[in-house]
Amino acid sequence: MNLPILSSATPAVPSWRRWLRQPLGRGPWRRWRNILALTYTVLAIAGLHDYITLVSTPTIVGILALLYTPVLEKNPPGRFRFAWPALFFFSLYFLLPVKTTLYLAWCCAACLFLETFHRRVERTIPFILLLLTPITGYFVEIFSFPIRLQLTRLAGGLLGLAGLPATVAGNSITVRDQAFSVDPACVGLHMLVVSLFTALLLMNYFQTHYQRRLGTGPILLLLLVTAALNVLANLLRIICLVVLAISPANPLHDVLGLVFLLGYILLPLLPVIRHTVRRFGRPQPNATGAPTRTQALLAANIVLATALSFLVLLSFRIDQPHPVQLTARHNIPGYKIKEANGSILQLDNGRSLVYIKPIPGFFYPDHTPTICWRGSGYSFTSLADTVLAGTSLYTGILQKGNQRLYTAWWYDNGVHQTTKPVDWRWDWIHGAPAYSVINLTAASPQDLATELKLVLKTHPFSPLLGRPVSPPRVKIW
């Protein structure tokens, strides 16, 4: 007798919720799958065509690792787990409108598309997509520089213990009047990133072979082991190159690098990764039932594809960062000042050339001279971390054909000087004035030393430092 009362008291489900829960037919499902796949392909070409260098060894190995991801669950999981990070990167783009943010938004949207229409995205895929970004090369370039200096000192010390008269200066080792330079190719982008991609490829292989899924913790631990093996292999490689007197022009230089990559990185990784997958991988039960195909999943994919299309269109309307305009008080006696590339200042006094590169924020890359000068066709040699007038700075020699220049750089905000990216980022978070990269270059080591002593004693560039820099902004209208 109370049934009508109970049924009338039950809240009715809104019509829009019932529509979202409805299953979608196979025909519309396939049609939208093709439309969205074409949309994401066009957006990647339009917005990211100049972001990733496709013709390079790390990228090729990374794509192979991406294509060989394990298929542990054939049915889509029917979840929205990649939708939330995609929305986060969509929102972040308006505060940080750079290609990396757009790329990460595209990756999250593409992963949701893959999980909706095909299969579950395994946890190695986000690591591979992240390593494919050029920002990985930036961090390797920045953090491999002090590692190179430490490895050079350690290799020189080990050679000295072995009885060889080795002299270490910066990233150079001199043995028997022959100098060997530890360049970025030794402890840099190619060998480290290739080994990380290869480790992820091996994880995918053993996960497929044993039908077990690795968690995020074991994957991170294996990547750390790979990086440690990489550092050890490079130390041994440096010692062998110096002892055998193999120059970079010798074909054995690259052959020896490949031997150490295979023998001291990949071969030890095989049993380690195999044991980790067998011991810590979770077995996957056989999927039962039909895959979940609802209107809600389709609607989420359409919304993300539309939002990503909007971001790609906005990417063509970006205001580049620029500092406050120069005024009369910014004149530096003895220097001619001009702006280059919008935000970079170039100062010339006839004896030295100074570049001041403001950094828009603590989360932006700083583009040290090891990156910028190389883009102009110069190569770095004899890199060293020195202290002059109580200030720590990096020095190096620029080589381009027969031309040789001597350069130094550090981070400065008019109050504090440092060479460590972590220091200036930490200061900036705590409210310190804006930092800039100061790069001073001269034609001879004597001129460089004289100019550095004068600059570090008088700080003539203080009026140009600490200036607020407008970050890149999206022009919506």
Secondary structure, 3 states (H helix, E strand, C coil): CCHHHHHHHCCCCCHHHHHHHCECCHHHHHHHHHHHHHHHHHHHHHHHCCCCCCCCHHHHHHHHHHHCCCCCCCCCCCCCCCHHHHHHHHHHHCCCCCHHHHHHHHHHHHHHHHHHHCCCCCCHHHHHHHHCCHHHHHHHHHHHHHHHHHHHHHHHHHHHHCCCCEEEECCEEEECCEEEECCCCCCCHHHHHHHHHHHHHHHHHHHHHHCEECCHHHHHHHHHHHHHHHHHHHHHHHHHHHHCCCCCCCHHHHHHHHHHHHHHHHHHHHHHHHHHHHHHCEECCCCCCCCCCEHHHHHHHHHHHHHHHHHHHHCCCEECCEECCCCHHHCCCCCEEEEECCCEEEEECCCEEEEEEECCCCCCCCCCHHHHHHHCCCEEEEEEEEEECCEEEEEEEEEECCEEEEEEEEEECCCCEECCHHHHHHHHHCCCCECEEEEEEECCHHHHHHHHHHHHHHCCCHHHCECCEECCEECCC
